[in-house]
């Protein structure tokens, strides 16, 4: 992968409308959305074929000859009784310099904000309506993510690595809400990524770009059709040093699709291989960033992630009204994490017989003492926090030495499974009807290992394990291969393996009660079995089997007044099972150094959700000077029972455990509009109100919260969920200054939000912020295009993530007085590049038809 990535970068771097006539509107892309994962990817290229008229999407208009019929679970958007947000390949292309599909989400999609806990724009959390899809182990996941119809929430922690998806290979992304057919984790919605194949993209093009922070990147795309066969390939690479200290990024990705189709069938063999490496994760104390915005906290903090997958998809028309679609896949994932941390070690308590030896800070691990009673915990377990190394030897305490740890974790999983779905479009009593029934099997085997070394924090904040430290001399015990506490509480090596089995069975039916009114009803049955085994002997309670079962119904109505107005409303239920990570780290008396240690596991309950949505949407053609206006407005509410949250414990912000809370709620309003005059102008604006709140009264732990009561915070009904801005505004335009030169400007603004750990809403918030970006591209010749991107145009200094840390001395003359830590956003950055298309017509500069959001 390193050789391939290097060769890609080197080789690339060296290379110098909508018309309305006779009740039919010409489109470049059909306005349909797959309502299930199966058939939404490479095996369904008909979804990307050109549709000659809008009549296919709006049944009340006459059907023109030659239109493409719908297949599988595809539905016109005006028959889907919930919200659908779409990101297209053209929109992703606008953000080419970022090499990141999440940048496009954040720029334009209502209800989406990004939370950067890692300090790297390639590894941010995607938050939609207050639910998260994150690459960070330990973050509770609330979105189901599919790529070409297979689930890519990884087995151990349901994490999602969007950075391992090559952006140039994405055909479109749909975010579908209120649909339980997408299975576990779809409580906030499902992100459905459809990739290109040789039937949907042909040609050869090569792109190279670079810019701020030493970024060098490039990609190659090739697509071709030969008789009934197609082939698509892309490879790309990126390398930069990052804008913070010790913050490099290196990414390499390969993707290929071999397709075969006949008039009544289509098959695809798809492969993906990707690797990423990042440095200097995590937030930084504000005391440090006030001095230098590029500052980081302790390091090294590196993460290496690899994924490889092989997939077979297929569709066969059994009859004119029945078709069968399915997929099978194998996916391998690995992640290696190295993290330098503050050890929070001290002289053992004078109450113990180990005075003069090294102990872990006396955190409240006592099961019989109230969790907020520090004194009771210390009295009960003062002897059990002794730090032990090989042969159970303890370490002498040395005054003035800033102890730290080098923590490493390795996560590996192999996932495999498949789906099979049948769809029928026979009329019932003369009424149009679409019936879909299907099932899925997703299984995995996983392993997780972690260990900690005793180290020292140097004045430059590097955690060193050298026994002869140049700053502190010879410190006995430093450099030992593995440490733990005497009671194996809070700090212990771990080795866990296990398996997951997820089964799903679903059926949906959409019946056209009239030419304008459609009823959708369906259900999905979810079964989850999670088995974990402790291999160390320190945490026998980790070994166990947990099973979860739920039937989730769905019902909704749509009414089509005319192309300009479509009403929708729906009710649905959803659930997510606790992940193996959450199940293995749910004991408040034995918290985990996330994601480093797994300990005993009182069973967690599954999270269940109820979602209500109502709204209206439409397309107004010829709205001012021949332009077309797409608009949408809706309200939603999702109530969760037994939501799972992460709770911090005293002494180390990295140590935490998981627990169920009685209930939480996400509700809000979304309004958006887009105006297009082809090919010259696109203008859009949207607003989202996201009200994410706790719906219970309960005491939780947040030991580093400066306004806590001895580590306890009291959360009351109505308190806001942290890191979710209430208000979001996004607007932008693209304009053709000349036929060959297109210019764009966009701005996103977010209101303030609470720090993670401030669930009781007592502290001042992360400030409101905005970010402005500029885009441009110029068609130099038929084959050559140059492009540019400026992010954070006004060089605004803001943070979209914050939490708390324990104040006190760190190392040398460095100390923390303000407990707040934040991840500052990347400053003004400039990228530029070129794309050369071999023997191809230039890609039209006009945006896709506005019907894509109808």
N, C-alpha and C positions, 0 to 999 in steps of 0.2 A: 504494500500500500504506500509506503514512503517513497519507493522508487517511482511508482505510477504517479503519485501526486506531484512529485518533483518534475517528472517529465511533462506532465500536462501543463503545469505552470510555465515551465521553460519554453515549451513549444509554442504555447499560445502567446506568450509575451514577445516572441520573436516575430510574429506576423504583423509586418508593418500594418351604404346606406339604407337608410330606412325610407322606403317609398310607399305611398298609399294610393291604391287604385282598385276600383270596383270591389270594395269591401275586403280587400286583401292587402296585407302589409308585408313587404319583402324583408326577410330576416337573414342574418349571417349565421345565426345559431338558434336551435330550437329551445324553447323556454320550458324545459321539463327538468324534473329533479327525481332522482331515485329515492324511494321511500324505504329502502332497506339496503344494507351493505352489499348484498349479493347482486352482481350484475352492474354495480356502480363503477367498476374499474375497467381494466383492460379488456375484459370479455364483452364489452357493451359499446363498441365504437359507434353503433347507430345513434347513440345519444349525442354524438358530436357531428352527425351529418347535417348538411344544410337542409332546412325546411323551407319550402317555397313560399308558404303563406302563413300568416298568423292564425288561420282557421284551425290548424291543428291544436293550437294552444287555447283557442276560444271556441267551444263547440257550437255556439249560436251562429257563427258565421259559416258560409258554405265551404265545403272542403274542396280545395283545388286539386286537380289531377297531379299525381307524382309526389304527393306529400309522404313523408316517412312515417310509418305507423309506430306507435309506442310499443315497447316490449317490457317484459318483466314487471318490476315494481315501479317503472317510470310513470310519473303523473304530471299533467300540466300544472303549473304552479297555482292556477286559479281553483284547483280541486284539493289543494293541501290545506288542512284546517289549522295551520300553525305557521310560525315564522320560519322563513328560509333566508339566510344571508349567503351571498355568493361572492367568491373571490375568483377572478378569471386570470388566464395566462397573461392577457394584456396588462392587467393591473400589476401583476408580479413583475412584468417586464419593466414597468416604470421605475421600480425600486432595485434595478439590477446591481447598483453599486453596493447595496447592503448584503446581497447574496443570502437573503433571509426572507422566507415567506411570512414570518410573523410581523415584519415591518409593514407589510401590506395590510394585514389584519388590523394593526393598530392605527394605521393612517386613515382607513375609510369605513370600517365595519362598526355600526352602532353597537353599544354595549360591551365593547372590547377595550380592555386596558392591559398593559404589560407591567409586570412587577419583576424588577431585576435584583434578585437576591444574590446573584453570582458576580455582578460587576462585569458582565460580558454580554453584548447585544445578541450573540448567537445562542445564549442559553437562558432565555428569559421565561418567566411563567406567563402563559396565556390565560387571562381571566375574562370569562364571558358571563355576564349577568351575575357576577359574584362567585362563579364556579371556575375551577382551575384545572388546566392541563400543564404539568410542569415536568422538566427533566431532572428535578432535584429529588433524590430519595428522601422520603419522609413527609413530603407535602401531600395532604389529603387531596385525592384526585376526584374531580366531579364531572369530567367530560370523557365520553368514549370517542376514540380516534381510530379511523379506518383508512387504510391505503390500499386501493384496488380491491376493496371488499374484505381485507383481512384486518383483524384487530391488531394495532401496534402499541397499545398500552402494555408495557413489558411486564413479565410475569411476577416479579418479586414485589415491586412497589407500585405497579400501574403507571410508572413514569412514561412520559412521551418525549422523544428526542426529535423534534422538528428539524434540528440542524442536520440530521442524517438523511433528509429528503432533498434531492437536488432540485432547486427551485425551477430551473429551466425545463425540467421534465414534467412539471405540473400542468395538467390540462385545465382543471378547475377545482375549486374547493367549495363544498356546500356545508353550511352549518344549519342543521335541522333540529328544531326544538319540539318538545312534546310528543316524541315518538318512541315508545318502549321497544319497538322492533329492533333497535340498535343495541339492545342488551344491557349488560352490566355497565355501570358508570355513566349512563346517559341521563343522569338526573338533571344536569344542566343543559344537556343537548348532546348532539353527536357531530363530530367534524369528519366529513367524508371527502377524502382526497382522491381525485381521479387523475391518473397519470397519462401521459401521451403514449401513443403507439404508432406503428407505421401506417395504419389506416387513417389516423387522425392528423398526422404530421409527416410531411415529406420534405426532403431537401438536405442540404448540408450547410451548416453555419458554424463559425468559430468566433468566440468572444474573448477579449482580453481587457482587463481593467485594473486599476490600481488607484492609490491615493493615500490618505492620511494614515499615520501610524505604520508606515511601511507596508501597507496592504498591497499584495500582488495576487491576482486571481485570474482564472479563465476557465472556459468550458468549450466543449465540442458537442454538437448535435448532428445526428445523421438519421434520416428516415427514408424508407423506400418501399414501394409496392412492386412485386413481380408476380403477375397472374393472380392466383388466390393467396399468395403469401405476402407478408409484410415483415419489416424489420425496423426496429428503432433502437438507437444506442446514444447514450450521453455519458460523458465523464467530465469531472471538474475538480478543481483544487483551489485552495485559498490559504494564504499565510500572512499573518501580520504580527506585530509585536504588542498590540493593544495600547490603549491610551493610559492605562494605569501602570504602575511599576509591576514587574514580574507577571505580566498579563498577556502572554502570547496566545494566539489561536492558530491552529493548523487543521484543515479539513480536507478530506479526499473522498470522492463518491463516484461509484460506477452504477449505471442502471441500463438494462437491456430488456427488450420485449420482442419475441418472435411470435407472429400471428398467422393464423390460417382461417379463411372463411369461405363459405359457399352461400348461395342465396338463403339457406335456411339454417345455417350454423356458423359459429365463430369460436375459435380457441386461441389462447395465448399462454405462452411459457415466459415467465417474468423472473428476472434475477436482479438482486440489489446487493452491493457490498459498499460499506462506508466506514470511515474511521475519523474520529475527532480527538484533538488534544487541546486542553485549555489550562491556563495558569491563573493563580491569584484570585480564587473565588472568595465570596463573602463580603459582608458590609464592613465599613471602617468607622471607628469612633469619630464623632464630629470634632473632637478636640484635635485630631490629626488632620482632617480634611480642611479645617479652618486655616491651617498652616500651609498645606499643600494639597490641592484637590486630587492629585494623582496618588495620594498615600493609600497604603493598604494596611491591614492588621498583620497578624502573624502569618508567616509562610515557611516552608512551601505549602501550596495548595494547588495540586494538579489533578486533573481528571482525564483519563483516557477511555474512550468509549468506542466499541466496535459492534457492527451488526452485519449479518449476512442473511439473506432470505432467498428462497426459491418458491415459486408459486405457479400453479396451473389453474387457469380459469376457462370456462366454457359456457356456451349457450346453444341450445338446439330447439328449433321450432318443431314441436311434435305434430301440430295441426295448425290451420289458419288462426285458431284462437287460443291454443295452448303452447307455452314454451317452458323449457326446463333450463335452469342456470345453476352453476355451482362453482366451487373452487376448492383447492387443497393447497396446503402450504407447509413449509418448514422454515423456522426462523431461529437463528442463534444470536444471542446478545451477551456481551461482556462489558464490565465496567471496573476500572481500577482507580481508586481514589487515595491520594496521599494528602494528609492534612496536618499542618503544624498548629498546635493549640496551646493556650495557657493552661498549665496543669492544675492550678488551684490547689497545690500541695503545701503543707505547713507542718510545723512541729507537732507531734502527736500530743493530745490533750494531757494536761497535768493530772487528770482523773484516771489515766490509764497507766499501765506498767511499761508502756513503750515510749515514755517521754525521751526526747533526743533522737527519735527515729522519724522517718518521713511518713506522713499520713495524708489521705485525701480529706479535703475539708468536710466537716461534720454536717452533711446534708441530712434532711429529714427522711430517712429510709425506714423508720420504725413502724411496723404494721399496727402496733397497739397504741401508738401515740397519734393525736390529731396531726394532720399533715402540716398545719401551720405552727406547731409547737416545736420550735428549734431547740429549746432547752431539753424537752423530754427526749427528743431524738438523740441529742449529743450524749445525754446521760445513759441512754440505753445501748448505744452502738459505738461509743468512743473507741473501743478496742478493735472494731471490725474494719476500720478504714485504713489500717496499716498497709503501706505499699510493699508488695512482694515481687521479687524477680525470680530468676531460675533457682531451683531447689528450695523454693519458699524462703529465700533470704530477704530480709528487710534492709532498708537503706538508711544511713545516718542522715540526719537533718543538718543542713549548713545554712546559717543565717545570711541573709542578703542575696541569696541565689534565686533568680527568677526561674522556677522550674516550669517546664513545659512537656508536651508529649508530641511524638510523631505518630499519628493514627493512620492506619491503612485499612482499606476495605477492598474486597474483591467480590463482585456479584456476577454470576454466570447463569444463563438459563437457555434451555432449548424448548421452543414452543412448536406445536404442530397441531393440525386440525383441518377442518373443512366445513363447508356449508352446501346445502342443496335446497333449491327453491323452485316451485312450480307456480306459474301465473296463467290466469285464464281471463279472456275478455269476451265471453259469450254474453249476449243480452239476456236479461231476466224479465219476463213479462213485458217484453218490448222495450225495456229500459237498459241504458248503457251500464255496464258493470265491470269492475276490475277486482278479481279475487287473487290473493297471493298467499301461499302457505309455504313454510320453510322451516328448516332446522339447522343448528350449528353445533359443532363440537370443537372446543378449544382446550388443549391439554398442555401442560408444561412440566419440566423438571428443572429445579433451580438449586443453586448452592450459594452460600454467603459465608465469607470468612472475614474476621477482623482481628487486629492486634494493635497494641500500643507500646511504644518505646519511651523510656524516660529521657527527657532532653532539657536543654537550657535555652531560654530566650535571649538572644544576643541583642545589643543595643540597636542594631538595624532591623530588629523584629524577626530575624530568621531563627527558627528553632533548630538548634544544633544537637547532635548526639555524640560529638567528639569528646572523649574523656579529658583531654588536655585542651580545655577551652581557652582561647587567647584572652578572654575578658575575665573569666572567673577561676582560671587555673584548673587543677586536677580535682574533679568532683567525682567521688566514688559512686559507682553504679550507673553513671550516664553511659548510654550506648548498649545497655542490655537489650537482648532481642525481644523480650515480652514482659510486661508487667501487669499486675492486677491487684485488687484489694484483698485483704485476708478473708473477708466475707463474700468476695466476688459480687459485691453490690456496687453498681454504678460504674465500675471500671473492671472489665474482665475480657479476656480473649473470647471469641465466639467462633463456632463453626456449625453451621446449620444447613441441612439440605431438606428437600421436600418436593411436593408436587401439587399442582392445581388441576382441577377438572371443572370446566364450565360447559353446561349443556343448555341449549335454548330451543324452544319450539314456538313458532309464532304463526299467526294468520291475520290478515287484514282484508277488508272488503270496502270498496268505494262504489256506491250505488247512486246513479243519477236519477233522483226522484222526479225531476223535471229537467228541461233543457238548461235550467239555470241553477237548480238546487241539487247539491250532492251531499250524501251522507257517508261518512267514513267510520268504521268501527273495527276493532281488532283487539288482540291481546298478545302477550309474550309470556311464556313460562320460563323462568330462570332457575337453574340449579347450580350451586357452587359447592365443591368439596376441596378443602385446603388442608394438606397434611404437612406437618413440620417435624423435624427430628433434630434434637441437640446432640452434637458429636463430641462435646467437651466434657460433659459431666458436671459443669458448673450450673447449668440451668435445665434440670430435667423437666421442669414444667413446660418448657418450650415444646417438648414432644407431645403431639396430639393431633386429632382430626376434628375439624370444624365444618359443619354442613349448613347450607342456607338454601331456602326455597321460597319463591314468590311468583304469583301470577299478577302481571301488570296489564290492566285494561286501557283501552283508548277509545274515545268517541269524539266526533267533530262534525261540523256542518260548514259548508261554503255556499254562498249565493252570489251568482254572477249577474249584476244588473246590466252591465254592458262592459266593453273593454276598459272603460274609465273607472269602474267601481266594482270591487269584489270584496264581499264581507266574509269573515271566517271566525270560528270559535271552536274551542276544543277543551277536553279534559283528559288527562292521562296520569298514569302512575309509573313509578320507576324505582329501581333499587340499585345499590352497590354493596357487594360483600367486602368485609375488611380484607386488606391485602395481607400476604404472609408477613410483611414487615410490621404492620400495625398489630396483628395478632401476637407477634413475638415480642412486642414492646408495649405492653398495656398495663404493667404493674407500677403504680406510683411509688412503691417502696423499692423497686429495682429498675430505675429508669435507664434508658439507653443513651450512650454517647453517639447520637445519630450521625451517620448511619453505622456506627462502629460496633455496637454490642447489642446482642439479643439476649433477653432474659425471660423470666417466667411470664406466663400469658393468661391472666383471667380472660375468659372469652368475651369478645366484643360482639355487640349486636349489629346486624346489617342496617344500613341506612336506607330508609324508604322515603319516597317523595311523591307529592301530589301537585300537579301543574295545571293551571288554568290560563287560557289565553283567549283574547278577543281582539279583533282589529279589522282594518280595511286597507285596501291597496288598489292600485290601478295604473293605467297608462293613458295619458291624454295626448293623442297624436296632433300634429300641427298646432301646437300650443305656442304661439308667438313666433312669427317669422319662420314658420315651417319646422320649428323644433319640436321635440317630443319630451314630455314630462312624465317621469315615473315617480310615484309617491307611495308612502306607506306610513301607517300609524297603528300602534297596538299597545295593549297593556298585558301584563303577565304577573302571575304569582306562583311561586314554588315553595311549598311548605315541606320541610324535612323533619322526620322523626328519627331519633337516635343518631343524629349527625356525629361524625367522628372529628375531633379536633386534637391538635398537638399541644401538650402542656409542658412548659419549662419547669425545671427544678432549680433549687438554689445552688450556687457555687460554680456553675458552668452553663452558659447559655446554649452550648451545643448539646447538652444532655436533656432529654425529654422523654415523655411517654404519651400514649394515646388513650383517649377515653371517649365514651359516648356522652353526649349531652342531650337533654330531653327533646329540644326542638329548635330549629332555626328557620328563618324565612328570607327569601329573596323575592322582591317584587319591584315593578317599575313600569316605565313608559318609554317607548321608542318611537321616534318620528324621523323620517328621512325623505329626501327628494333629490332627484337627479334630472338635469335638463341637458339635452344633447341636440346640437345642430350639426349634422354630419356634413362634411368631415372636420369642420373647423373648430367647434367649441364643445366642451364638456364642463358643466358646473354641478357640484354636489354640496349638500349640507345635511347634517343629521344631528340629532340630540337624543341623549339617553339619560334617564333618571334610574339609578340602581339603588334601591333601599334594601341593604342586607343587614339583618338584625338577629339578635338572640331572642328567643321567646321563652325564657325561663329565668328564675331567680336562683342563683347558686354561687357558692364560693369556689374559685379556681386558684391555681397557683401561678404567680408571675414574680419570681423572687427578685429579678433585676429591675422591675418597675419601680421608679423612684417614689411613687405615691402609693405603693402597696402597704398593707398592714403586716409587717414581718413576713413578707413574701406572699400574703394572701390578698386577692382582689375579689370584690363582690360584684358579680355580673347580674344585672337586673333586666327584666323584660323590656325590650326596646333598645338596648345598647347596640351600637353599630359593630359589625364584623370588621376587624382591621383590614387595611390595605385595599378597601373597595371605595373609590371615589363616588360620591352621590351623583355628581353631575359630569356629563361628558358632552363636549361639543366638537364636531369635526366638519371642516369645510375645505373646499379646494376647487381649482379649475385647471383645465388644460386648453391651450389655445394655439392654433396654427398661425404663427406670425407670417410665414410664407407657406406655399404648398409643401416645402421640404423641411421647414423648421418648426418644431413644436416646443412649447414652453409651458411649464406647469408650476403651480405653487399650492401648498396645502398647509393647514394648521390644525392642530389638535389641542384642546384645552381640557384640563381635568381639575375638579375641585379637590379640596383637602381630604385626607384620610388618616385614620389612626395607625399608630405604630403597631407592629406585631407584638403581642404581649400586653397591649393596653385595651383588653377586651371590656374593661369597666369604663372606658372613655374618660379618664381623669386627666390625662396629660395633654399638652398641646399637640396638634396634629402635624403630619407632614404637610408643608404648604401646598396650596394650589399651584399649578404650573401649566405652561403651554410649550409646545415645540412646533417650529415651522421648518418646512423642507422645500427645496427648490429642485425641479427636474427639468431637463431639456434633452432633446435629441435632434440630430440633423442628418437628413438623407443626402450624403455627398454624391453618390452615384447610385445606379440601379442596385448595386450589390453591397455598397459600403455605407454603414451608418456609424456616426459617432454620438456618444451620449455623455451626460454629466449629471451628477447628483450632489447636492449640498444638504447635509442633515444638520439639524439644530442651527439654522441659519442665523439666528440672533445670538448664538452662543449663550443660551440661557442656562444658568446653573440651577439644577433642580434634582430632586430625588423621588423615585417612585417606590422605594422600599426602605423600611426602617424598623429597627428593633432595639432592644436594650442589652447592655453588657454591665458586668459588675465593675464599679469604679475601683481605683487603687493603683498602686505602682505596677508597672509592666516589666520594664527592663531598663537598665542604665538610668538616664534622667527622665525617661518617658513615664508618664502616669496618665490615668483617665480620671477626670473630674466629672465630666458630663456623661451620664450613662447611655445617651442616645448614640446609636450607630446607624449609618445610612449608606446607600449605594448611590453615588452621584451619577447623573446621566453623562453620556459621552458628549464632550464639547463639540463645537463646530468642526465638521469633517467634510472633506471634499474628495470626490471620486470621479474618475473619468475613464472612458474606454471606447472600444470600437467593436462592431460586429460586422463580419464579412460573410455574405451568403453566396455560395458558389452556384452560378447558373440559375438563380431563382429571381423571381420578381420581388421587388421590395414589399415588405409587409405593410399593409395599409396603416396610415397613421391615425385614422379615425378610431374611436373607441367602439367596443361591441355595442350591439343594439341595446337600448335601454330595457327591452323586454326581459333581459336576464334577471332583473330584480322584481319583475311583476308579481 
